[in-house]
């Protein structure tokens, strides 16, 4: 019974919240915008060190989110940047991890 009352309200409210979220997201200006023409990311060295540390300690999803939030780049572009930044095959060998998901 309660679900029947809540469902119509949610059908009205959720699309409105989605529109607000999309409008807010579009107005976001990243701290370090990436080059959209070349899909290249450039971050200061202190942030790069932090990204490397996150990857080495097994927190790659957190590193991806950080790069995406700082640059406004897509997750794919952020992943490519992190992979090139860290030299993923070297990190796996050095730290003894063979997990291909890292």
Secondary structure, 3 states (H helix, E strand, C coil): CHHHHHHHHHHHHHHHHHHHHHHHHHCCCCCCCCECCCCECCCCHHHHHHHHHHHHCCCHHHHHHHHHHHHCCCHHHHHHHHHHHHCHHHHHHHHCCCCCCC
